[in-house]
């Protein structure tokens, strides 16, 4: 199984210079996580995913923050990097954190809603 298989439903798209990581079905994946804070305005849109990812990077991988560019949208989570390898490393760690409910639910409690 490749790295890109392991990070599904996230998808990495390669470009001549760099790559981007996408989550196309933002409101379908981990919706129960965002519903746990629905009364605080979380819906699981691309802006919520960006807030969660930025918090994760800030705490778990701060050395790569300057290497990523986020492009939030309501229906899509997207992050770009000049390095596909760096993006894969982030995606693997982020996906592993998302798969670990004992980690991600308490972690998510410290994420601030977008805006």
N, CA, C and O atoms as CSV, one atom per row, in Angstrom:
chain,resi,resn,atom,element,x,y,z
A,1,UNK,N,N,0.852,-1.188,0.000
A,1,UNK,CA,C,0.000,0.000,0.000
A,1,UNK,C,C,0.895,1.248,0.000
A,1,UNK,O,O,1.822,1.354,0.803
A,2,UNK,N,N,0.613,2.168,-0.887
A,2,UNK,CA,C,1.410,3.383,-0.993
A,2,UNK,C,C,0.966,4.426,0.031
A,2,UNK,O,O,-0.094,4.299,0.643
A,3,UNK,N,N,1.786,5.449,0.205
A,3,UNK,CA,C,1.425,6.558,1.087
A,3,UNK,C,C,0.106,7.164,0.639
A,3,UNK,O,O,-0.752,7.488,1.460
A,4,UNK,N,N,-0.046,7.309,-0.638
A,4,UNK,CA,C,-1.251,7.958,-1.163
A,4,UNK,C,C,-2.502,7.104,-0.968
A,4,UNK,O,O,-3.611,7.634,-0.901
A,5,UNK,N,N,-2.330,5.802,-0.879
A,5,UNK,CA,C,-3.456,4.934,-0.545
A,5,UNK,C,C,-3.805,5.081,0.937
A,5,UNK,O,O,-4.976,5.056,1.314
A,6,UNK,N,N,-2.788,5.232,1.760
A,6,UNK,CA,C,-2.991,5.316,3.217
A,6,UNK,C,C,-3.666,6.607,3.663
A,6,UNK,O,O,-4.283,6.642,4.728
A,7,UNK,N,N,-3.560,7.661,2.870
A,7,UNK,CA,C,-4.113,8.952,3.306
A,7,UNK,C,C,-5.530,9.201,2.802
A,7,UNK,O,O,-6.106,10.256,3.068
A,8,UNK,N,N,-6.087,8.250,2.084
A,8,UNK,CA,C,-7.461,8.424,1.582
A,8,UNK,C,C,-8.408,8.677,2.748
A,8,UNK,O,O,-8.275,8.027,3.784
A,9,UNK,N,N,-9.341,9.579,2.619
A,9,UNK,CA,C,-9.904,10.218,1.434
A,9,UNK,C,C,-9.153,11.457,0.942
A,9,UNK,O,O,-9.598,12.104,-0.006
A,10,UNK,N,N,-8.024,11.800,1.566
A,10,UNK,CA,C,-7.209,12.896,1.051
A,10,UNK,C,C,-6.548,12.460,-0.255
A,10,UNK,O,O,-6.235,11.286,-0.450
A,11,UNK,N,N,-6.345,13.420,-1.134
A,11,UNK,CA,C,-5.757,13.152,-2.445
A,11,UNK,C,C,-4.629,14.149,-2.677
A,11,UNK,O,O,-4.796,15.346,-2.443
A,12,UNK,N,N,-3.482,13.656,-3.136
A,12,UNK,CA,C,-2.378,14.535,-3.507
A,12,UNK,C,C,-2.335,14.640,-5.030
A,12,UNK,O,O,-2.358,13.640,-5.747
A,13,UNK,N,N,-2.273,15.881,-5.494
A,13,UNK,CA,C,-2.168,16.164,-6.916
A,13,UNK,C,C,-0.787,16.773,-7.153
A,13,UNK,O,O,-0.435,17.791,-6.557
A,14,UNK,N,N,-0.013,16.139,-8.028
A,14,UNK,CA,C,1.333,16.612,-8.336
A,14,UNK,C,C,1.302,17.655,-9.439
A,14,UNK,O,O,0.488,17.589,-10.360
A,15,UNK,N,N,2.207,18.618,-9.324
A,15,UNK,CA,C,2.399,19.637,-10.340
A,15,UNK,C,C,3.866,19.623,-10.743
A,15,UNK,O,O,4.679,18.943,-10.119
A,16,UNK,N,N,4.195,20.356,-11.762
A,16,UNK,CA,C,5.591,20.415,-12.192
A,16,UNK,C,C,6.481,20.887,-11.047
A,16,UNK,O,O,7.581,20.370,-10.851
A,17,UNK,N,N,6.003,21.860,-10.301
A,17,UNK,CA,C,6.742,22.363,-9.147
A,17,UNK,C,C,5.855,22.282,-7.918
A,17,UNK,O,O,5.126,23.225,-7.609
A,18,UNK,N,N,5.914,21.160,-7.219
A,18,UNK,CA,C,5.157,21.004,-5.998
A,18,UNK,C,C,3.939,20.118,-6.143
A,18,UNK,O,O,3.792,19.357,-7.099
A,19,UNK,N,N,3.069,20.251,-5.148
A,19,UNK,CA,C,1.872,19.417,-5.105
A,19,UNK,C,C,0.830,20.093,-4.229
A,19,UNK,O,O,1.117,21.069,-3.536
A,20,UNK,N,N,-0.384,19.558,-4.273
A,20,UNK,CA,C,-1.440,20.039,-3.382
A,20,UNK,C,C,-2.161,18.842,-2.790
A,20,UNK,O,O,-2.280,17.786,-3.412
A,21,UNK,N,N,-2.629,19.036,-1.590
A,21,UNK,CA,C,-3.389,18.024,-0.869
A,21,UNK,C,C,-4.830,18.507,-0.820
A,21,UNK,O,O,-5.099,19.657,-0.472
A,22,UNK,N,N,-5.758,17.617,-1.173
A,22,UNK,CA,C,-7.175,17.982,-1.219
A,22,UNK,C,C,-8.020,16.989,-0.416
A,22,UNK,O,O,-7.713,15.801,-0.313
A,23,UNK,N,N,-9.086,17.531,0.140
A,23,UNK,CA,C,-10.168,16.717,0.680
A,23,UNK,C,C,-11.420,17.252,-0.005
A,23,UNK,O,O,-11.910,18.334,0.316
A,24,UNK,N,N,-11.927,16.467,-0.956
A,24,UNK,CA,C,-13.046,16.924,-1.778
A,24,UNK,C,C,-14.393,16.804,-1.083
A,24,UNK,O,O,-15.280,17.623,-1.321
A,25,UNK,N,N,-14.563,15.815,-0.243
A,25,UNK,CA,C,-15.840,15.585,0.447
A,25,UNK,C,C,-15.719,16.018,1.896
A,25,UNK,O,O,-15.844,15.203,2.810
A,26,UNK,N,N,-15.475,17.316,2.102
A,26,UNK,CA,C,-15.195,17.797,3.448
A,26,UNK,C,C,-16.306,17.493,4.439
A,26,UNK,O,O,-16.035,17.228,5.611
A,27,UNK,N,N,-17.531,17.527,3.994
A,27,UNK,CA,C,-18.631,17.332,4.930
A,27,UNK,C,C,-19.044,15.870,5.053
A,27,UNK,O,O,-20.060,15.562,5.677
A,28,UNK,N,N,-18.266,14.971,4.464
A,28,UNK,CA,C,-18.544,13.536,4.584
A,28,UNK,C,C,-17.541,12.829,5.489
A,28,UNK,O,O,-17.874,11.813,6.100
A,29,UNK,N,N,-16.337,13.343,5.585
A,29,UNK,CA,C,-15.280,12.685,6.342
A,29,UNK,C,C,-15.179,13.280,7.747
A,29,UNK,O,O,-15.092,14.498,7.907
A,30,UNK,N,N,-15.190,12.439,8.735
A,30,UNK,CA,C,-15.054,12.805,10.151
A,30,UNK,C,C,-16.130,13.795,10.602
A,30,UNK,O,O,-15.896,14.623,11.482
A,31,UNK,N,N,-17.298,13.698,9.995
A,31,UNK,CA,C,-18.367,14.638,10.307
A,31,UNK,C,C,-18.741,14.588,11.783
A,31,UNK,O,O,-19.120,15.605,12.364
A,32,UNK,N,N,-18.637,13.406,12.392
A,32,UNK,CA,C,-18.974,13.301,13.813
A,32,UNK,C,C,-18.032,14.133,14.682
A,32,UNK,O,O,-18.431,14.596,15.751
A,33,UNK,N,N,-16.809,14.325,14.246
A,33,UNK,CA,C,-15.865,15.173,14.974
A,33,UNK,C,C,-16.375,16.613,14.986
A,33,UNK,O,O,-16.437,17.251,16.037
A,34,UNK,N,N,-16.734,17.107,13.821
A,34,UNK,CA,C,-17.207,18.486,13.736
A,34,UNK,C,C,-18.578,18.657,14.377
A,34,UNK,O,O,-18.869,19.710,14.945
A,35,UNK,N,N,-19.419,17.635,14.292
A,35,UNK,CA,C,-20.725,17.708,14.944
A,35,UNK,C,C,-20.595,17.794,16.457
A,35,UNK,O,O,-21.498,18.298,17.125
A,36,UNK,N,N,-19.483,17.309,17.010
A,36,UNK,CA,C,-19.280,17.389,18.451
A,36,UNK,C,C,-19.170,18.839,18.926
A,36,UNK,O,O,-19.283,19.109,20.122
A,37,UNK,N,N,-18.949,19.777,17.988
A,37,UNK,CA,C,-18.867,21.201,18.339
A,37,UNK,C,C,-19.762,22.045,17.420
A,37,UNK,O,O,-19.479,23.211,17.143
A,38,UNK,N,N,-20.839,21.422,16.963
A,38,UNK,CA,C,-21.768,22.089,16.051
A,38,UNK,C,C,-22.344,23.365,16.664
A,38,UNK,O,O,-22.522,24.358,15.959
A,39,UNK,N,N,-22.632,23.353,17.944
A,39,UNK,CA,C,-23.213,24.530,18.594
A,39,UNK,C,C,-22.232,25.700,18.637
A,39,UNK,O,O,-22.631,26.837,18.887
A,40,UNK,N,N,-20.957,25.425,18.394
A,40,UNK,CA,C,-19.945,26.488,18.353
A,40,UNK,C,C,-19.691,26.969,16.927
A,40,UNK,O,O,-18.815,27.802,16.696
A,41,UNK,N,N,-20.456,26.445,15.975
A,41,UNK,CA,C,-20.361,26.909,14.609
A,41,UNK,C,C,-19.587,26.016,13.662
A,41,UNK,O,O,-19.461,26.347,12.483
A,42,UNK,N,N,-19.063,24.894,14.138
A,42,UNK,CA,C,-18.341,23.977,13.255
A,42,UNK,C,C,-19.322,23.160,12.418
A,42,UNK,O,O,-20.313,22.636,12.926
A,43,UNK,N,N,-19.021,23.066,11.124
A,43,UNK,CA,C,-19.869,22.285,10.226
A,43,UNK,C,C,-19.088,21.223,9.466
A,43,UNK,O,O,-19.677,20.325,8.864
A,44,UNK,N,N,-17.758,21.325,9.493
A,44,UNK,CA,C,-16.941,20.389,8.739
A,44,UNK,C,C,-16.609,20.891,7.345
A,44,UNK,O,O,-16.207,20.108,6.485
A,45,UNK,N,N,-16.772,22.191,7.112
A,45,UNK,CA,C,-16.451,22.749,5.795
A,45,UNK,C,C,-14.934,22.919,5.645
A,45,UNK,O,O,-14.173,22.617,6.564
A,46,UNK,N,N,-14.515,23.398,4.494
A,46,UNK,CA,C,-13.089,23.557,4.224
A,46,UNK,C,C,-12.389,24.518,5.165
A,46,UNK,O,O,-11.204,24.350,5.452
A,47,UNK,N,N,-13.103,25.522,5.649
A,47,UNK,CA,C,-12.519,26.456,6.608
A,47,UNK,C,C,-12.271,25.774,7.955
A,47,UNK,O,O,-11.254,26.022,8.602
A,48,UNK,N,N,-13.203,24.917,8.372
A,48,UNK,CA,C,-13.015,24.159,9.618
A,48,UNK,C,C,-11.825,23.211,9.490
A,48,UNK,O,O,-11.023,23.083,10.416
A,49,UNK,N,N,-11.713,22.545,8.333
A,49,UNK,CA,C,-10.582,21.645,8.099
A,49,UNK,C,C,-9.267,22.415,8.122
A,49,UNK,O,O,-8.267,21.920,8.641
A,50,UNK,N,N,-9.261,23.615,7.566
A,50,UNK,CA,C,-8.054,24.437,7.568
A,50,UNK,C,C,-7.670,24.821,8.985
A,50,UNK,O,O,-6.494,24.763,9.345
A,51,UNK,N,N,-8.646,25.211,9.795
A,51,UNK,CA,C,-8.359,25.557,11.191
A,51,UNK,C,C,-7.777,24.356,11.938
A,51,UNK,O,O,-6.822,24.501,12.701
A,52,UNK,N,N,-8.348,23.182,11.721
A,52,UNK,CA,C,-7.849,21.965,12.365
A,52,UNK,C,C,-6.437,21.634,11.891
A,52,UNK,O,O,-5.570,21.318,12.706
A,53,UNK,N,N,-6.201,21.704,10.598
A,53,UNK,CA,C,-4.880,21.384,10.047
A,53,UNK,C,C,-3.819,22.373,10.525
A,53,UNK,O,O,-2.705,21.970,10.860
A,54,UNK,N,N,-4.151,23.658,10.561
A,54,UNK,CA,C,-3.188,24.655,11.027
A,54,UNK,C,C,-2.835,24.446,12.496
A,54,UNK,O,O,-1.675,24.579,12.886
A,55,UNK,N,N,-3.823,24.123,13.295
A,55,UNK,CA,C,-3.571,23.841,14.715
A,55,UNK,C,C,-2.677,22.606,14.847
A,55,UNK,O,O,-1.753,22.593,15.660
A,56,UNK,N,N,-2.946,21.580,14.058
A,56,UNK,CA,C,-2.141,20.366,14.084
A,56,UNK,C,C,-0.690,20.681,13.707
A,56,UNK,O,O,0.239,20.250,14.389
A,57,UNK,N,N,-0.506,21.420,12.642
A,57,UNK,CA,C,0.852,21.769,12.219
A,57,UNK,C,C,1.540,22.621,13.269
A,57,UNK,O,O,2.710,22.399,13.584
A,58,UNK,N,N,0.826,23.589,13.809
A,58,UNK,CA,C,1.397,24.469,14.827
A,58,UNK,C,C,1.919,23.680,16.021
A,58,UNK,O,O,2.965,24.016,16.577
A,59,UNK,N,N,1.200,22.639,16.417
A,59,UNK,CA,C,1.585,21.868,17.600
A,59,UNK,C,C,2.464,20.662,17.295
A,59,UNK,O,O,3.331,20.317,18.098
A,60,UNK,N,N,2.259,20.022,16.160
A,60,UNK,CA,C,2.948,18.767,15.881
A,60,UNK,C,C,4.077,18.871,14.853
A,60,UNK,O,O,5.005,18.062,14.875
A,61,UNK,N,N,4.008,19.848,13.961
A,61,UNK,CA,C,4.997,19.957,12.889
A,61,UNK,C,C,5.306,21.437,12.596
A,61,UNK,O,O,5.252,21.847,11.436
A,62,UNK,N,N,5.624,22.232,13.602
A,62,UNK,CA,C,5.767,23.673,13.396
A,62,UNK,C,C,6.852,24.059,12.387
A,62,UNK,O,O,6.788,25.137,11.796
A,63,UNK,N,N,7.821,23.209,12.189
A,63,UNK,CA,C,8.911,23.518,11.268
A,63,UNK,C,C,8.474,23.562,9.797
A,63,UNK,O,O,9.216,24.060,8.951
A,64,UNK,N,N,7.290,23.051,9.488
A,64,UNK,CA,C,6.845,23.050,8.087
A,64,UNK,C,C,5.811,24.129,7.771
A,64,UNK,O,O,5.414,24.273,6.615
A,65,UNK,N,N,5.367,24.888,8.772
A,65,UNK,CA,C,4.282,25.862,8.556
A,65,UNK,C,C,4.592,26.821,7.409
A,65,UNK,O,O,3.711,27.124,6.605
A,66,UNK,N,N,5.816,27.296,7.327
A,66,UNK,CA,C,6.161,28.249,6.276
A,66,UNK,C,C,6.255,27.613,4.897
A,66,UNK,O,O,6.367,28.317,3.893
A,67,UNK,N,N,6.210,26.288,4.843
A,67,UNK,CA,C,6.322,25.565,3.582
A,67,UNK,C,C,4.957,25.230,2.969
A,67,UNK,O,O,4.875,24.657,1.882
A,68,UNK,N,N,3.895,25.597,3.680
A,68,UNK,CA,C,2.544,25.262,3.232
A,68,UNK,C,C,1.732,26.512,2.966
A,68,UNK,O,O,1.895,27.538,3.628
A,69,UNK,N,N,0.860,26.405,1.991
A,69,UNK,CA,C,-0.059,27.498,1.674
A,69,UNK,C,C,-1.474,26.922,1.627
A,69,UNK,O,O,-1.776,26.057,0.805
A,70,UNK,N,N,-2.325,27.407,2.505
A,70,UNK,CA,C,-3.701,26.927,2.578
A,70,UNK,C,C,-4.598,27.760,1.679
A,70,UNK,O,O,-4.409,28.966,1.522
A,71,UNK,N,N,-5.576,27.088,1.095
A,71,UNK,CA,C,-6.551,27.744,0.232
A,71,UNK,C,C,-7.942,27.254,0.635
A,71,UNK,O,O,-8.530,26.410,-0.041
A,72,UNK,N,N,-8.465,27.792,1.744
A,72,UNK,CA,C,-9.757,27.304,2.227
A,72,UNK,C,C,-10.917,27.708,1.337
A,72,UNK,O,O,-10.906,28.742,0.670
A,73,UNK,N,N,-11.913,26.846,1.359
A,73,UNK,CA,C,-13.154,27.053,0.624
A,73,UNK,C,C,-14.224,26.285,1.395
A,73,UNK,O,O,-13.902,25.324,2.094
A,74,UNK,N,N,-15.463,26.681,1.285
A,74,UNK,CA,C,-16.498,25.987,2.047
A,74,UNK,C,C,-16.590,24.503,1.705
A,74,UNK,O,O,-16.765,23.674,2.598
A,75,UNK,N,N,-16.476,24.163,0.439
A,75,UNK,CA,C,-16.687,22.783,0.035
A,75,UNK,C,C,-15.430,21.983,-0.210
A,75,UNK,O,O,-15.505,20.850,-0.685
A,76,UNK,N,N,-14.252,22.554,0.109
A,76,UNK,CA,C,-13.005,21.890,-0.246
A,76,UNK,C,C,-11.896,22.298,0.714
A,76,UNK,O,O,-11.771,23.473,1.059
A,77,UNK,N,N,-11.098,21.339,1.141
A,77,UNK,CA,C,-9.890,21.606,1.918
A,77,UNK,C,C,-8.703,21.436,0.968
A,77,UNK,O,O,-8.554,20.388,0.339
A,78,UNK,N,N,-7.864,22.463,0.867
A,78,UNK,CA,C,-6.700,22.410,-0.010
A,78,UNK,C,C,-5.503,23.053,0.667
A,78,UNK,O,O,-5.609,24.112,1.286
A,79,UNK,N,N,-4.364,22.389,0.535
A,79,UNK,CA,C,-3.093,22.949,0.990
A,79,UNK,C,C,-2.047,22.639,-0.071
A,79,UNK,O,O,-1.999,21.533,-0.611
A,80,UNK,N,N,-1.206,23.639,-0.364
A,80,UNK,CA,C,-0.181,23.513,-1.398
A,80,UNK,C,C,1.204,23.541,-0.762
A,80,UNK,O,O,1.400,24.097,0.318
A,81,UNK,N,N,2.164,22.925,-1.462
A,81,UNK,CA,C,3.562,22.982,-1.062
A,81,UNK,C,C,4.435,22.829,-2.297
A,81,UNK,O,O,4.041,22.191,-3.272
A,82,UNK,N,N,5.610,23.412,-2.248
A,82,UNK,CA,C,6.577,23.208,-3.323
A,82,UNK,C,C,7.188,21.815,-3.256
A,82,UNK,O,O,7.849,21.373,-4.196
A,83,UNK,N,N,6.963,21.122,-2.135
A,83,UNK,CA,C,7.541,19.799,-1.932
A,83,UNK,C,C,6.455,18.739,-1.755
A,83,UNK,O,O,5.729,18.744,-0.761
A,84,UNK,N,N,6.350,17.834,-2.723
A,84,UNK,CA,C,5.392,16.731,-2.604
A,84,UNK,C,C,5.764,15.823,-1.440
A,84,UNK,O,O,4.880,15.270,-0.786
A,85,UNK,N,N,7.040,15.661,-1.175
A,85,UNK,CA,C,7.499,14.803,-0.071
A,85,UNK,C,C,7.059,15.379,1.268
A,85,UNK,O,O,6.585,14.647,2.137
A,86,UNK,N,N,7.215,16.680,1.435
A,86,UNK,CA,C,6.772,17.340,2.670
A,86,UNK,C,C,5.261,17.217,2.827
A,86,UNK,O,O,4.766,16.966,3.925
A,87,UNK,N,N,4.541,17.392,1.745
A,87,UNK,CA,C,3.082,17.292,1.782
A,87,UNK,C,C,2.639,15.870,2.149
A,87,UNK,O,O,1.692,15.696,2.915
A,88,UNK,N,N,3.313,14.868,1.612
A,88,UNK,CA,C,3.020,13.477,1.971
A,88,UNK,C,C,3.282,13.227,3.448
A,88,UNK,O,O,2.498,12.549,4.112
A,89,UNK,N,N,4.384,13.773,3.971
A,89,UNK,CA,C,4.713,13.595,5.394
A,89,UNK,C,C,3.633,14.220,6.269
A,89,UNK,O,O,3.191,13.616,7.247
A,90,UNK,N,N,3.210,15.433,5.915
A,90,UNK,CA,C,2.126,16.071,6.661
A,90,UNK,C,C,0.849,15.237,6.575
A,90,UNK,O,O,0.203,14.981,7.591
A,91,UNK,N,N,0.488,14.818,5.373
A,91,UNK,CA,C,-0.746,14.059,5.166
A,91,UNK,C,C,-0.747,12.770,5.983
A,91,UNK,O,O,-1.763,12.416,6.582
A,92,UNK,N,N,0.369,12.078,6.010
A,92,UNK,CA,C,0.451,10.826,6.781
A,92,UNK,C,C,0.243,11.079,8.276
A,92,UNK,O,O,-0.520,10.365,8.926
A,93,UNK,N,N,0.909,12.077,8.811
A,93,UNK,CA,C,0.771,12.367,10.246
A,93,UNK,C,C,-0.614,12.903,10.591
A,93,UNK,O,O,-1.180,12.546,11.624
A,94,UNK,N,N,-1.152,13.750,9.740
A,94,UNK,CA,C,-2.478,14.317,9.965
A,94,UNK,C,C,-3.538,13.225,9.893
A,94,UNK,O,O,-4.428,13.170,10.741
A,95,UNK,N,N,-3.450,12.364,8.897
A,95,UNK,CA,C,-4.413,11.261,8.751
A,95,UNK,C,C,-4.322,10.308,9.933
A,95,UNK,O,O,-5.351,9.851,10.429
A,96,UNK,N,N,-3.115,9.998,10.396
A,96,UNK,CA,C,-2.943,9.126,11.565
A,96,UNK,C,C,-3.590,9.757,12.794
A,96,UNK,O,O,-4.229,9.064,13.586
A,97,UNK,N,N,-3.429,11.061,12.953
A,97,UNK,CA,C,-4.052,11.752,14.081
A,97,UNK,C,C,-5.567,11.702,13.977
A,97,UNK,O,O,-6.250,11.487,14.979
A,98,UNK,N,N,-6.095,11.895,12.788
A,98,UNK,CA,C,-7.545,11.854,12.573
A,98,UNK,C,C,-8.114,10.463,12.841
A,98,UNK,O,O,-9.254,10.335,13.290
A,99,UNK,N,N,-7.337,9.432,12.572
A,99,UNK,CA,C,-7.783,8.054,12.797
A,99,UNK,C,C,-7.727,7.647,14.261
A,99,UNK,O,O,-8.293,6.622,14.643
A,100,UNK,N,N,-7.054,8.435,15.079
A,100,UNK,CA,C,-6.900,8.137,16.505
A,100,UNK,C,C,-7.892,8.995,17.304
A,100,UNK,O,O,-7.578,10.120,17.695
A,101,UNK,N,N,-9.079,8.454,17.538
A,101,UNK,CA,C,-10.121,9.220,18.225
A,101,UNK,C,C,-9.714,9.676,19.616
A,101,UNK,O,O,-10.141,10.743,20.057
A,102,UNK,N,N,-8.904,8.900,20.316
A,102,UNK,CA,C,-8.455,9.295,21.656
A,102,UNK,C,C,-7.546,10.513,21.605
A,102,UNK,O,O,-7.420,11.240,22.590
A,103,UNK,N,N,-6.920,10.732,20.474
A,103,UNK,CA,C,-6.071,11.912,20.291
A,103,UNK,C,C,-6.874,13.085,19.724
A,103,UNK,O,O,-6.832,14.190,20.263
A,104,UNK,N,N,-7.606,12.837,18.631
A,104,UNK,CA,C,-8.166,13.939,17.855
A,104,UNK,C,C,-9.336,14.646,18.544
A,104,UNK,O,O,-9.483,15.858,18.385
A,105,UNK,N,N,-10.161,13.939,19.294
A,105,UNK,CA,C,-11.288,14.615,19.950
A,105,UNK,C,C,-10.818,15.621,21.001
A,105,UNK,O,O,-11.273,16.764,20.976
A,106,UNK,N,N,-9.933,15.249,21.917
A,106,UNK,CA,C,-9.433,16.262,22.855
A,106,UNK,C,C,-8.650,17.375,22.150
A,106,UNK,O,O,-8.754,18.541,22.529
A,107,UNK,N,N,-7.877,17.021,21.137
A,107,UNK,CA,C,-7.110,18.006,20.377
A,107,UNK,C,C,-8.051,19.021,19.721
A,107,UNK,O,O,-7.786,20.223,19.743
A,108,UNK,N,N,-9.141,18.534,19.143
A,108,UNK,CA,C,-10.100,19.384,18.449
A,108,UNK,C,C,-10.764,20.388,19.392
A,108,UNK,O,O,-11.213,21.444,18.946
A,109,UNK,N,N,-10.832,20.082,20.660
A,109,UNK,CA,C,-11.453,20.997,21.626
A,109,UNK,C,C,-10.700,22.320,21.721
A,109,UNK,O,O,-11.268,23.323,22.155
A,110,UNK,N,N,-9.430,22.336,21.322
A,110,UNK,CA,C,-8.625,23.574,21.377
A,110,UNK,C,C,-8.569,24.322,20.047
A,110,UNK,O,O,-7.911,25.357,19.944
A,111,UNK,N,N,-9.242,23.813,19.048
A,111,UNK,CA,C,-9.256,24.479,17.738
A,111,UNK,C,C,-10.286,25.599,17.786
A,111,UNK,O,O,-11.412,25.414,18.248
A,112,UNK,N,N,-9.875,26.760,17.301
A,112,UNK,CA,C,-10.793,27.899,17.262
A,112,UNK,C,C,-11.533,27.895,15.931
A,112,UNK,O,O,-10.956,27.598,14.885
A,113,UNK,N,N,-12.805,28.225,15.987
A,113,UNK,CA,C,-13.610,28.294,14.768
A,113,UNK,C,C,-13.039,29.359,13.844
A,113,UNK,O,O,-12.497,30.372,14.287
A,114,UNK,N,N,-13.175,29.101,12.550
A,114,UNK,CA,C,-12.635,30.004,11.536
A,114,UNK,C,C,-13.286,31.379,11.641
A,114,UNK,O,O,-14.488,31.496,11.879
A,115,UNK,N,N,-12.480,32.408,11.459
A,115,UNK,CA,C,-13.001,33.774,11.393
A,115,UNK,C,C,-13.135,34.334,12.711
A,115,UNK,O,O,-13.561,35.480,12.855
